[in-house]
Amino acid sequence: MSDVVVLGTSFTSIPIIKALLKKGFTVTTVGRDRNEPGHLLSKNQIICDYADWKLLLSLLSDVEIKAIIPTCNDVSYLSAAHVASNLQIYYPDTPEIVRIMHTKEKFKALLRDLNVRTPVQYSLDDPEYPLIVKPVDSFSGKGCSVVRDKAKLKEAIEKARIVSRSGEIIAEQFIDGSLHSVSTFILEGGKRHIHFFVDEYTYTGGFSVVSSKIPSNLGRHVRLEVEHFQEKIIDGARLTNGLLHTQFLADENGAHVIETMRRAPGDLFGEQIKLVTNFDYWSAYVDGFFEKPATKNLYQKHTIRVLKSVTRNIVGAQNPVEVMSGVSIIDLGRGIEGIEYHPLKKSGESLGSLPSDKAGVLFIVYQNGEIFNVPNSSVI
């Protein structure tokens, strides 16, 4: 088959590349670090910064490409959209749609137009407290702060601007609710949607998700509301194919949509779906970048079954560790069927603090579909 180009080579690219290889494609990877694991899996490597999409376009101008696929960050998704548009190959979104979906302020404007519940956006000149200040273009909670009084507002604004690539920030109502996400796959030209709900947990005082669990504890009425919100977004943005992953908060008033993405979420999120159900998350994700799916989507004809209960846990440190000696995993709970650990660091290496650096990703499979607690994972 023709080459498929993958933008991104970190550990999050591994399941995406493996899904393409399983379908029989020859993969070309693009990334700055020739030693990253994605480059080790691909047949061809382009060593460059894919954020410079014009440079990437020039490097790919004479290459026969069947599809171009982003990995798990917004930059790769936007660059892929630009390259695909210029090479006139299929891509599920135009660059304009990508900017709307992946920029917080533009996405909030779309939600308001669609009458989808979302935290109120405040003017920095006259905000209401408590509020949350965040960059318009960051992910993993980077640069976010909860501000409870005017004295802390300036500090929060400066923190967000440092992280933002554009220097732009947004301030919005702080919702004290439980955190969740939904992965919605858009199938058959937008005619069918499959939803997977996940409960998420952040580390104390932070915004980056460090644990998640399936099945979700969400009530049926909130699930139905979120599914309706997803369908509104799909119709409003005229999405016809691929993944729509949305994070939201739930409280006594219902669901409040926080942000969405068209690229895959990071930290091996899709592996949790695969462990829990009979649905191949990564195969479905890559199929979204072909006008016609690369293989027959047998999952379209079958009911998706929740087979097990699984937690996904980011192992890391709240403060940098100069020399890591090992990983301590405690409080796993009862009824464990199996453990799957994906190490990202070796003993003796240094480790930065969450969310910028991670020691590994731990999956725990529970017997009888029951989860007793979210484990405590740390670095020693």
VENCORZI-V50452 format. One record per backbone hydrogen bond with DSSP energy under -0.5 kcal/mol. NH is the residue of the N-H (numbers start at 1). CO is the residue of the C=O. If there is no record, write none. Layout:
NH,CO
NH,CO
This chain:
3,64
4,26
5,67
6,28
7,69
8,6
8,30
13,10
14,11
17,13
18,14
19,15
20,16
21,17
22,18
23,19
24,21
25,20
26,2
27,25
28,4
29,44
30,6
31,46
34,32
36,33
38,9
39,36
40,36
41,37
41,38
42,38
43,27
44,27
46,29
47,45
48,31
48,46
50,48
52,49
53,51
56,52
57,53
58,54
59,55
60,56
61,57
63,60
65,63
66,3
67,3
69,5
71,7
77,73
78,74
79,75
80,76
81,77
82,78
83,79
84,80
85,81
86,82
87,83
88,84
89,84
98,94
99,95
100,96
101,97
102,98
103,99
104,102
104,136
107,103
108,104
109,105
110,106
111,107
112,108
113,109
114,110
115,111
115,112
116,111
122,171
126,123
130,147
131,147
132,172
133,145
134,170
135,142
136,168
138,135
142,139
144,141
145,133
147,131
147,145
148,146
152,149
153,150
154,150
156,152
157,153
158,154
159,155
160,156
161,157
162,158
163,159
164,160
170,134
171,122
172,132
173,120
174,130
175,173
176,174
177,175
178,250
179,200
180,248
181,198
182,246
183,196
184,182
184,244
185,183
185,194
186,184
186,242
187,185
187,192
190,187
190,240
191,187
191,188
192,187
194,185
196,183
198,181
199,213
200,179
201,211
203,208
206,203
210,201
211,201
212,312
213,199
214,310
223,219
224,220
225,221
226,222
227,223
228,224
229,225
230,226
231,227
232,228
233,229
234,230
235,231
236,232
237,233
238,235
239,234
242,186
244,184
245,261
246,182
246,244
247,259
248,180
249,256
250,178
251,254
254,251
256,249
257,117
258,247
259,247
260,101
261,245
264,71
269,266
271,268
272,268
272,269
273,269
274,270
275,271
276,272
277,273
278,305
281,279
284,280
285,281
286,282
287,283
288,284
288,285
289,286
290,287
298,296
300,297
301,298
302,299
307,276
307,305
308,276
309,366
310,214
311,364
312,212
313,362
314,210
315,313
315,360
316,314
321,351
324,349
328,378
329,327
330,328
330,376
337,365
338,365
340,363
342,361
343,341
344,359
345,359
348,324
349,346
351,321
354,317
356,353
357,353
359,315
360,315
361,342
362,313
363,340
364,311
365,338
366,309
367,335
369,366
370,367
375,373
376,330
377,375
378,328
379,316
380,326
